[in-house]
Amino acid sequence: MDSPKNLLADANVCPPGTAVVVPTGDVAPFAARLKVVSDPMRLKILGILAANGAVCACDLEAPLGLSQPTVSHHLRQLFEAGLVTREKRGTWAFYRVDPEALSALGAPLSRLADAATATAESS
C-alpha cells in the first residue's frame, strides 16, 4: 500500500519568504478552562448564575434536573477553573460568576479572531 502523498509539498503553495507565525505563551491553562465550559450543563449553570447573581447550590438541582452530587461536581469544576466564586453561609454554599474570569476566557478567542480577520484582509 502506498503511503499518503503530501499534495502541498513542492506545489509552490506559499510565496517565497513566507514565514509561519507560531503564537507564544502557554496555552494549557486556557485550554483547560475551555474544557471546563465545554460541558453543556456547566454552560447552563454559568447562565443561571450570570442571570441571578449569587445562587445557593441547593437551588440548582430542580432547574437543572440533576442530583445534588452532580450539581456539586459541576460547581467544583467551575470553581477550580476560577470561573465562579464561592461564599459559605453556614452550611450553604452560594456561587457567583466571576465576570473578569469570563472576560479573560474570551480575550484569547477575540485575539485569534482579530488575527484571522487581519490575515484575511491582507490576502
C-alpha positions as CSV (number, residue, x, y, z in Angstrom):
1,M,0.0,0.0,0.0
2,D,1.3,3.4,-1.0
3,S,1.9,6.0,1.7
4,P,-0.2,9.2,1.6
5,K,1.2,11.8,-0.7
6,N,1.6,15.4,0.6
7,L,-0.2,17.4,-2.0
8,L,1.3,20.7,-0.7
9,A,4.9,19.6,-0.9
10,D,6.7,21.3,-3.8
11,A,3.5,22.8,-5.0
12,N,4.6,26.4,-4.6
13,V,1.6,26.9,-2.3
14,C,3.1,29.8,-0.4
15,P,5.1,32.6,-1.9
16,P,8.9,32.6,-1.3
17,G,9.8,34.1,2.1
18,T,6.5,33.3,3.8
19,A,7.0,32.7,7.5
20,V,4.8,30.6,9.7
21,V,3.9,32.6,12.8
22,V,3.7,30.5,15.9
23,P,1.9,32.2,18.8
24,T,3.9,32.3,22.0
25,G,2.8,31.6,25.5
26,D,1.4,28.7,27.5
27,V,-2.0,27.8,26.1
28,A,-2.6,24.9,28.6
29,P,-4.4,26.9,31.3
30,F,-6.7,28.5,28.6
31,A,-7.4,25.1,27.1
32,A,-8.2,23.7,30.5
33,R,-10.7,26.4,31.1
34,L,-12.3,25.9,27.7
35,K,-12.6,22.2,28.5
36,V,-14.5,23.1,31.7
37,V,-17.0,25.3,29.9
38,S,-17.4,22.9,27.0
39,D,-19.8,20.8,29.1
40,P,-23.4,21.9,28.3
41,M,-24.6,21.6,31.9
42,R,-21.8,23.9,33.1
43,L,-22.8,26.4,30.5
44,K,-26.3,26.3,31.8
45,I,-25.0,26.8,35.3
46,L,-23.0,29.8,34.2
47,G,-26.1,31.2,32.5
48,I,-28.2,30.7,35.7
49,L,-25.5,32.3,37.9
50,A,-25.0,35.2,35.4
51,A,-28.7,36.0,35.3
52,N,-29.4,35.6,39.1
53,G,-26.2,36.7,40.9
54,A,-25.3,34.6,44.0
55,V,-27.2,31.3,43.9
56,C,-27.2,28.6,46.5
57,A,-26.0,25.3,45.2
58,C,-29.2,23.7,46.6
59,D,-31.3,25.8,44.3
60,L,-29.7,24.5,41.2
61,E,-30.9,20.9,41.4
62,A,-34.5,21.4,40.3
63,P,-33.9,23.8,37.3
64,L,-31.1,21.6,36.0
65,G,-32.8,18.3,36.8
66,L,-29.7,17.0,38.5
67,S,-28.9,15.3,41.8
68,Q,-27.0,17.3,44.5
69,P,-23.8,15.4,44.0
70,T,-23.8,16.1,40.3
71,V,-24.5,19.8,40.8
72,S,-21.7,19.9,43.3
73,H,-19.3,18.2,40.9
74,H,-20.1,20.8,38.1
75,L,-19.8,23.7,40.5
76,R,-16.5,22.4,41.8
77,Q,-15.1,22.2,38.3
78,L,-16.2,25.8,37.6
79,F,-14.8,27.0,40.9
80,E,-11.4,25.2,40.4
81,A,-11.2,26.8,36.9
82,G,-11.6,30.2,38.6
83,L,-14.8,30.9,36.6
84,V,-17.1,31.2,39.7
85,T,-16.6,32.4,43.3
86,R,-18.0,30.6,46.3
87,E,-19.2,32.1,49.5
88,K,-20.0,29.9,52.5
89,R,-23.0,31.0,54.6
90,G,-23.3,28.5,57.4
91,T,-23.7,25.1,55.8
92,W,-24.8,26.6,52.5
93,A,-22.6,27.5,49.6
94,F,-23.5,30.3,47.3
95,Y,-21.9,30.6,43.8
96,R,-21.5,33.7,41.6
97,V,-19.9,34.1,38.1
98,D,-16.6,35.9,38.1
99,P,-17.1,38.4,35.2
100,E,-13.4,39.1,35.0
101,A,-12.6,35.5,34.6
102,L,-15.2,35.1,31.8
103,S,-13.8,38.1,30.1
104,A,-10.3,36.7,30.3
105,L,-11.6,33.5,28.8
106,G,-13.0,35.4,25.8
107,A,-9.9,37.5,25.3
108,P,-7.7,34.9,23.6
109,L,-10.5,34.0,21.3
110,S,-11.0,37.6,20.3
111,R,-7.3,37.9,19.6
112,L,-7.5,34.9,17.4
113,A,-10.5,36.3,15.5
114,D,-8.7,39.7,15.1
115,A,-5.6,38.0,13.8
116,A,-7.6,35.9,11.3
117,T,-9.5,38.9,10.1
118,A,-6.3,40.9,9.6
119,T,-4.8,38.0,7.7
120,A,-7.8,37.5,5.5
121,E,-7.9,41.3,4.7
122,S,-4.2,41.3,3.8
123,S,-4.5,38.4,1.4
